[in-house]
Structures are given as C-alpha cells and as structure tokens.
C-alpha cells in the first residue's frame, strides 16, 4: 500500500524560538560553538531579558572548559551566540549560577578546579581541588569584572544560585568533595550564610548529608526552609528541613522522586506549589553505596502542593529517543542537569544539556501545561485552589 510522508523540519541549533504545537511548548536549541557544554543556569533581568550560562569547551575537567553566557532579549525570538566570560587557562571552570542582587548587580558564581592534564594519574576526577569564584556585572551582563575567589576551601562546589530569605539573609547551598576512592560518595553539603549582603559568610554543615549534594534551598514560610538533594547513590531525591533560617537542619531523607545521581533544580512557583526539574530515573536502592549510571533521560518537571511531602503531578519535558526498557534505556542520549525558573510573567523556563552535551536546550511553558487540561488531581481541586469553586 502506497503511503505519502510529510517531512517535519527539525529544530535547528540556531537559538531561534520554535513553537512546538505538538507539545504546546516554546523551545530552542541555543547555539554552542564548542565541542561540549553542560550545567546551564537561567536568570531574568529587569526589563525582561533572559540570560543563560553554562560551561563549555572540549570536555568536563579540561583546562579549556570556561563559562559562557547567552542572552534572549525581551521581545526578541533568538538566543545570542554565547560569549566566554571566564578566563583561567589552567583550571576547569564549571557549574555556573547567576544571582541578581537587590542593588542590581549580577553575580556569576562558579567552580574552578585543577585541570585533568595537570594530574593525569587522578583516580576519578579533580573536584576535590575546586574553589568557588565570582565575577560581577554592573551592566546587566554585558561586561564582567575581575575574577575573585569567594570560597577557598579545597573541594568547594556549587550549583543552585544564592537565595535571599524573607528576613534579608542570604543562603548558598554548597558541597565539599574529598580526595578518596569513593567516587564522590563522601561529598557533604554545607550551607553558606550571610547576614550582610554577601560581605561575609559562615558555613553550616547539614548532618547526615554524606552523598546528598546539589542542595536546592526553598523558603516555604518565614524562617522555614527545605532543601532537596541529588543522591550519589542514584536512588531518590532527598529532603531536609530547617525551622531556624538555616541555622540547623534535619538529616536528609528520601522523597518519592527517583534520582540517578544527576543534578536537580527546584523552585517555589508563584502559585505557592513547588516544582522540581529532574531525570525520573532510579538505578539503585541501597543508600550506602555510590552509583554512576549512564542513563540521564528523560527530563521531567514534578509539582508538589504540600511543601514536598508528595509529588502527585509531573510531566515529561524531554523524552529523548524514547527507549524505556531495562535492556535498551541506555540507548537514549543524555538529557541532563535541568535548571528551572519562573519569570515575572508566570512562564516557567527550563534549560538542560541536550543530546550528550551537544548544546543547551531551552523550553518554556505555563504551570497549567504541567497539570494538563484538567488541573485537578485525582478529580479533586488542587490544595492551592479555593475549595468553594
């Protein structure tokens, strides 16, 4: 039987925004003139411009890995060619985040570790040599100032941007990597605290956080915080709580959300719900061992209406190549390290490493898109909705 086929134009790596009518999302492949790229972050600027940063170069850990920044101007429909903004020719500069201060400065926070070539006999990676650095822009990211070392403790790493609490305190989730044979399984999480707008900092260690990293800190009520963690055990996302503005924390415990020892990103939405972007993949059930599965696909966004106790609503943002069997799921390319943010107009923005780190993919949608056309949960109104509707 003869059939006629219509070829769909594939999205190009040109930074243009595409209206994906099959998915009801706005999507873009941000240009990447480098061999590899990873670990994106997003920031909305006053006036509506969006910045996206990530690290790029030949391969993670090499000396030519640097921080780059791309811009989507307000009212325009194409991301710019990324510009390299970091400048260390001997260290691998990684895991950038963008923080907008109340005074309007942009702080670019990132890690810098000794390059792989400098210590070719390293057993795993050289994250235990990292420090956390900062660059400041005073002109909305057009130019950047000198490089400064913010946290010099060896092995310091970061991922989520600095958060400002309702009392004005700044908190910054970090973790510390050690030189041992656990393949980063001994990493611990600390929270950096500043009560003088980032002039000085002190650290609080989260107890029982061995192997629980990438803390995403969210204030749910004044002084009441939660942190969601990546697990080096590749089992589940973990959660910890603080009731005293981050001064002390509970031991992290499992949530229902799976984790594959890859980065997560969580925020509080304007509706009051929590949202987390992650790979919904579990590769192990033993919380005491370190596991590094290759599988980092698909990418999903899950929503909680009860401050992280349950996560009843989720939707795939990226399906990859569609392999889901235990024998062929590794045939997917990797789609990983998502970051999620919500802009002032209510749109939710996600960016992640696309197709084995070929480029950064960007997607935008409304909260209703995650819920589906029927925004109720199991036929009941969401807890954030009025009961008498």
C-alpha positions in Angstrom: 0.0 0.0 0.0 1.5 3.3 -1.1 1.8 6.0 1.5 2.7 9.7 1.4 5.0 11.0 4.0 5.4 14.6 5.2 8.9 15.5 6.5 8.8 17.7 9.6 11.5 20.3 9.8 13.7 19.6 12.8 14.6 22.3 15.2 18.0 23.8 14.3 20.8 24.7 16.7 20.4 28.4 15.8 18.9 29.8 19.0 15.6 30.6 17.4 12.4 30.1 19.4 10.2 27.3 18.0 6.5 26.9 18.7 6.2 23.2 19.3 2.5 22.7 18.5 2.6 19.0 19.3 3.8 19.7 22.8 2.4 23.2 23.4 5.8 24.5 24.4 8.2 27.1 23.2 11.6 25.5 22.5 15.1 26.4 21.3 18.5 24.9 20.8 20.9 27.5 22.0 24.0 27.8 19.7 27.1 26.1 21.0 30.3 26.6 19.0 32.2 24.3 21.4 32.7 20.5 21.4 30.9 20.0 24.7 28.6 22.0 27.1 26.9 21.4 30.4 25.2 22.7 33.6 23.0 25.6 32.5 21.5 28.3 34.7 18.9 30.9 33.9 18.2 34.4 35.1 15.5 37.0 34.3 16.8 40.6 34.2 14.9 43.8 34.9 13.3 44.7 31.6 12.7 41.1 30.6 16.0 39.9 29.1 16.9 36.3 29.9 20.4 35.2 30.5 21.6 31.6 30.1 25.0 30.5 31.3 26.8 27.1 31.2 30.3 25.7 30.9 31.8 24.7 27.6 35.0 23.5 25.9 36.4 20.2 24.9 35.4 18.1 27.8 34.5 18.5 31.5 37.6 18.7 33.6 39.9 20.0 30.9 41.7 23.3 31.1 39.8 24.8 28.1 36.4 24.5 29.9 35.1 28.0 30.6 31.9 29.8 31.5 29.8 31.2 28.6 26.7 33.4 28.6 23.9 33.7 26.0 21.1 36.3 26.0 17.5 36.3 24.9 16.5 39.9 24.6 13.0 40.9 25.7 10.6 40.9 22.8 13.0 39.0 20.5 12.9 35.4 19.4 16.5 34.2 19.2 19.2 33.4 21.7 22.6 35.0 21.0 25.8 33.2 20.3 27.4 32.5 23.7 30.3 34.7 24.9 33.1 33.3 27.0 33.3 35.3 30.3 35.8 33.3 32.5 39.5 33.5 32.0 41.6 30.8 33.7 43.7 28.9 31.2 44.9 26.3 33.7 41.7 25.3 35.6 38.4 23.8 34.5 35.7 26.3 35.3 32.3 24.7 35.9 28.8 24.8 37.4 27.9 28.5 36.9 24.9 30.2 38.5 23.6 33.7 38.1 22.4 35.8 41.1 20.8 39.2 40.8 21.5 41.3 44.0 19.0 43.8 45.4 21.3 46.5 44.1 21.1 45.3 40.5 24.5 43.6 40.2 24.7 40.1 38.7 27.0 37.7 40.5 28.3 34.9 38.3 29.3 32.1 40.8 31.2 29.1 39.5 33.8 26.5 40.4 37.4 26.2 39.3 39.4 23.0 39.7 42.8 21.9 38.6 42.6 20.6 35.1 42.8 16.9 34.3 46.0 17.3 32.3 47.8 18.6 35.4 47.2 15.4 37.3 46.7 12.6 34.7 47.1 9.9 37.4 43.9 11.0 39.2 41.7 8.0 40.0 38.3 9.7 39.3 38.1 13.4 38.9 39.7 16.5 40.5 36.6 18.1 42.0 38.4 17.9 45.4 40.7 20.6 44.1 38.0 23.1 43.3 37.3 26.5 44.8 34.3 28.8 44.2 34.8 32.0 42.3 32.8 35.1 41.4 32.6 37.7 38.6 30.3 40.7 38.9 28.5 42.5 36.1 27.1 46.0 36.7 25.6 46.5 33.3 23.1 43.6 33.1 25.6 41.0 31.9 27.1 43.0 29.0 30.6 43.1 30.7 32.1 41.3 33.7 34.6 42.4 36.3 37.7 40.7 37.7 37.8 37.1 39.0 37.5 36.8 42.8 37.8 33.7 45.0 34.7 33.6 47.2 35.1 30.2 48.9 38.7 28.8 49.0 38.1 25.6 51.0 39.5 22.9 48.8 36.8 20.8 47.2 34.1 23.5 47.3 31.4 23.1 44.7 28.1 24.8 43.9 25.0 24.5 41.6 21.9 26.4 42.8 22.1 30.2 42.8 22.2 32.3 46.1 18.8 32.6 47.7 17.5 35.7 49.6 15.2 34.8 52.6 12.3 36.9 53.7 14.4 38.4 56.6 17.1 39.5 54.2 19.5 36.7 54.9 21.4 35.2 52.0 21.9 31.4 51.8 24.0 29.5 49.3 24.0 25.7 49.1 27.5 24.2 48.6 29.0 20.8 48.9 32.5 19.7 49.7 34.4 17.0 47.6 37.2 14.9 49.1 40.2 13.1 47.7 39.4 9.5 48.4 38.3 6.3 46.5 34.5 6.7 46.9 34.0 8.4 43.5 32.5 11.5 45.2 30.4 9.3 47.5 31.8 11.1 50.6 30.7 14.6 49.5 28.9 16.5 52.2 26.6 19.5 52.0 27.2 22.8 53.7 25.0 26.0 53.7 26.8 29.3 53.4 25.0 32.0 55.3 25.5 35.8 55.0 23.7 38.4 57.1 25.5 41.4 55.5 24.5 41.0 51.8 27.4 38.7 50.9 30.2 40.6 52.5 31.0 37.8 55.0 29.9 34.2 55.2 29.8 31.4 57.7 29.0 27.7 56.9 26.6 25.3 58.5 27.0 21.6 57.7 23.8 19.6 57.1 24.1 16.4 59.3 23.9 13.0 57.6 24.4 14.6 54.2 27.2 12.3 53.0 26.4 11.6 49.4 23.5 14.1 49.3 24.5 17.1 47.3 23.3 19.9 45.0 21.1 21.3 47.7 18.2 23.3 46.3 17.0 25.6 49.2 13.5 26.9 49.3 11.8 29.1 51.9 8.2 27.8 52.4 7.3 30.2 55.3 9.3 32.9 57.1 12.3 31.1 58.6 11.1 27.6 57.5 13.3 26.2 54.7 13.6 22.9 52.9 16.4 21.6 50.8 16.1 19.0 48.0 19.2 16.9 47.2 20.8 14.9 44.4 21.9 11.5 45.7 25.2 9.9 44.9 23.5 6.6 45.5 21.3 7.1 42.4 18.3 6.1 44.4 15.9 9.0 45.2 15.9 12.8 45.6 16.3 13.6 49.4 14.8 16.3 51.5 15.9 18.1 54.7 14.3 20.9 56.7 15.3 23.9 58.8 13.0 25.8 61.1 15.5 28.5 62.1 16.5 30.3 59.0 19.1 27.7 58.0 21.0 27.6 61.3 20.3 23.9 61.8 19.0 21.1 59.5 17.4 17.7 59.8 19.1 14.6 58.4 18.1 14.2 54.7 15.5 11.5 54.0 14.2 10.0 50.8 11.3 11.5 48.8 9.2 9.5 46.4 11.0 11.1 43.4 13.7 8.9 41.8 17.2 10.2 41.2 20.0 8.9 39.0 22.9 10.8 40.7 22.4 13.7 38.4 21.6 17.3 39.1 18.1 18.6 40.0 16.6 22.1 40.2 13.7 23.2 42.4 11.8 26.4 42.9 8.7 27.8 44.6 6.1 28.8 42.0 4.0 31.9 42.1 1.0 29.7 42.8 2.7 28.5 46.0 3.4 25.0 44.7 6.9 23.6 44.5 8.4 22.4 41.2 11.4 20.3 40.6 13.1 19.5 37.3 15.0 16.2 37.2 15.6 12.9 35.5 12.9 10.5 36.8 15.4 7.5 36.9 16.4 5.3 39.8 19.4 3.0 39.4 19.8 1.6 42.9 18.0 1.0 46.2 21.0 0.9 48.6 21.6 4.4 50.1 25.0 3.5 51.4 26.8 2.9 48.1 27.8 5.2 45.2 26.4 4.6 41.7 27.0 6.4 38.5 24.5 5.2 35.9 24.9 6.4 32.3 21.1 6.8 31.9 20.1 10.5 32.1 16.9 10.6 30.2 14.1 11.7 30.2 13.7 15.1 31.8 10.6 15.8 33.8 9.0 18.5 36.0 7.1 17.4 39.1 4.9 19.6 41.3 4.1 19.4 45.0 1.2 21.1 46.7 2.2 20.2 50.2 5.8 21.5 50.5 7.5 18.5 49.2 5.7 15.7 51.1 4.1 14.3 48.0 4.6 14.9 44.3 1.4 13.8 42.5 1.8 15.8 39.3 4.5 15.5 36.7 5.1 15.8 33.0 8.0 15.0 30.7 9.7 18.0 29.1 12.2 15.8 27.2 11.5 12.2 26.0 14.8 11.6 24.3 14.9 8.8 21.8 12.0 7.0 23.6 13.8 3.9 24.8 12.3 2.7 28.1 13.2 -0.9 28.5 15.6 -2.2 31.1 17.7 -3.6 28.3 17.7 -0.6 26.0 17.1 2.6 28.0 20.8 3.3 27.8 20.3 3.7 24.0 18.9 7.2 24.8 21.3 10.0 24.5 21.8 12.0 27.7 19.5 14.9 28.6 20.6 16.2 31.9 21.2 18.9 34.5 18.0 20.8 34.1 17.5 24.2 35.6 14.0 25.6 36.3 12.9 29.2 36.9 9.7 31.2 36.7 9.7 34.7 35.2 7.6 37.6 36.4 5.0 37.0 33.7 4.3 33.5 35.1 6.1 31.5 32.4 8.2 28.6 33.5 11.6 28.2 31.9 13.8 25.1 31.8 17.2 24.6 30.2 19.3 21.4 30.1 22.2 19.7 28.5 20.9 18.2 25.3 21.9 15.2 23.3 25.1 14.0 25.1 26.1 17.7 25.8 25.9 18.8 22.2 24.1 22.0 23.1 21.8 23.6 25.7 18.1 23.1 25.1 15.6 25.7 26.3 11.8 25.2 26.8 9.1 27.4 28.2 5.5 26.7 29.3 2.9 27.7 31.8 2.2 25.9 35.1 -1.1 24.6 33.6 0.9 22.7 31.0 2.4 20.5 33.7 -1.1 19.8 35.1 -2.8 19.0 31.8 -6.1 20.4 30.6 -7.8 19.2 33.8 -5.9 21.0 36.6 -7.4 18.8 39.3 -5.6 15.9 41.0 -7.5 12.6 41.0 -10.7 14.6 40.4 -10.1 16.9 43.4 -9.2 20.5 43.4 -5.5 21.2 44.0 -4.8 22.4 47.5 -3.7 25.7 46.1 -7.2 26.3 44.7 -10.2 27.6 46.6 -12.4 24.8 47.9 -15.8 26.5 47.1 -15.1 26.9 43.4 
